Amino acid sequence: MILQDNIIKEYLRNVYFITGTPCGGKTTISRALGEKYGIPVYDIDEQFPFHQAISDSEHQPNMNKQFRDADEFFGRSVEDYKAWLLGNLKEQLDFIILDLIKLSQNGRVICDCHLTMEQIEQLSDPSRAAFMITDPTDLVETYCDRPDHQDFSDFIHSATDYEKAKKTCTQTLYELNMEKYQEIKRSNFFWLERDYNRSVADTVALVEKHFGWNTADRESVRS
């Protein structure tokens, strides 16, 4: 069954998407906005294990692919690695849409995700989407330095040849995200490039202005 874009957009009218490239600040800003406005945050990465548990290898082969260890995981070609990552997102998207329809029936929801511009255009209006981006030249080091990604750091460091695994992962993420990064900057979508000289509060203010939220709006949500 295929649902038309206009139907999905209508059912997701209460969902605000914060997306972009890895390490662009999506999670930080989503959580800060959620806390400030009392709005639930739906993190698609956190939901992946639950979706995987109800998926099957026939309909979601990428989500159910198993790897013996880090050597097998990072031993793939860059093209295979990229195809697997894109396949995971495509397969998970059905679960995400159904979850968001359910969660947003009675109020707003923030979706912390890494959806593409094409996917956002199918699901939402640009006024309800914000892209948080950063140059994807060397994402692995930045990713591994984050406390919330300690599991990934431990996994990639368990590879027999860490430098080779890092090179494969770095090239994969670069090829997946550089074109996306450039397209976002050329697009009419609202986007912010990560700037460590700009505070989280200042970034939140820019995003909430784009969404048309304000202090009075916040108080009405919490009352």
Residue pairs with C-beta under 8 A, 6 or more apart in sequence:
5 122
5 123
8 97
8 122
8 123
9 122
9 123
9 124
9 125
11 101
11 104
12 97
12 100
12 101
12 104
12 123
12 124
13 104
13 128
14 104
14 105
14 107
14 108
14 109
15 100
15 104
15 108
15 109
15 110
15 111
15 123
15 124
15 128
16 39
16 108
16 109
16 110
16 111
16 128
16 129
16 130
16 211
17 111
17 113
17 115
17 120
17 123
17 124
17 128
17 129
17 130
18 26
18 29
18 30
18 33
18 110
18 111
18 112
18 113
18 129
18 130
18 132
18 207
19 26
19 111
19 113
19 114
19 115
19 120
19 129
19 130
19 131
19 132
20 26
20 114
20 130
20 131
20 132
20 133
20 184
20 191
21 114
21 132
21 133
21 134
21 136
21 177
21 180
21 181
21 184
22 114
22 134
22 136
22 139
22 143
22 173
22 177
23 134
23 139
23 142
23 143
23 146
23 194
24 131
24 132
24 133
24 134
24 193
24 194
25 132
25 134
25 192
25 194
25 203
26 112
26 113
26 114
26 132
27 43
27 112
27 148
28 200
29 130
29 132
29 200
29 203
29 204
29 207
30 41
30 43
30 110
30 111
30 112
31 41
31 112
32 200
32 201
32 204
33 39
33 41
33 110
33 204
33 207
33 208
34 40
34 41
34 110
36 204
36 208
36 218
37 108
37 208
37 213
37 217
37 218
37 221
37 222
38 218
38 221
38 222
39 107
39 108
39 109
39 110
39 221
40 103
40 109
40 110
41 109
41 110
41 111
41 112
42 99
42 100
42 103
42 109
42 110
42 111
42 112
43 112
43 113
44 92
44 96
44 111
44 112
44 113
44 114
45 112
47 92
47 95
47 96
47 99
48 63
48 88
48 92
51 63
51 92
51 95
51 96
52 60
52 63
52 64
54 95
55 63
55 64
55 91
55 95
56 64
57 64
59 91
60 91
60 92
61 87
61 91
62 84
62 87
62 88
62 90
62 91
63 88
63 91
63 92
65 84
67 73
69 158
69 159
70 155
70 156
70 158
70 159
70 160
70 165
71 159
71 160
71 161
71 165
73 155
73 159
74 81
74 156
74 159
74 164
74 165
74 168
74 169
75 165
75 168
76 84
76 168
78 168
78 171
78 172
78 175
81 168
81 169
81 172
82 172
82 175
82 176
85 172
85 176
86 176
89 114
89 115
93 115
93 119
96 111
96 113
97 123
100 109
100 111
103 109
107 221
108 221
115 123
116 180
117 131
117 180
117 183
117 184
117 187
117 189
120 126
120 129
120 189
126 188
126 189
126 190
127 210
127 211
127 212
128 211
129 189
129 190
130 190
130 191
130 192
130 207
130 210
130 211
131 184
131 189
131 190
131 191
131 192
132 191
132 192
132 194
133 181
133 184
133 185
133 191
133 192
133 193
133 194
134 142
134 181
134 193
134 194
135 181
136 173
136 174
136 176
136 177
136 178
136 181
137 174
137 178
138 170
139 170
139 173
139 174
139 177
140 156
140 166
140 169
140 170
140 173
143 149
143 152
143 153
144 152
144 153
144 156
144 157
145 153
156 162
156 165
156 166
156 169
159 165
184 191
185 191
185 193
190 207
190 210
192 203
192 206
192 207
195 203
208 214
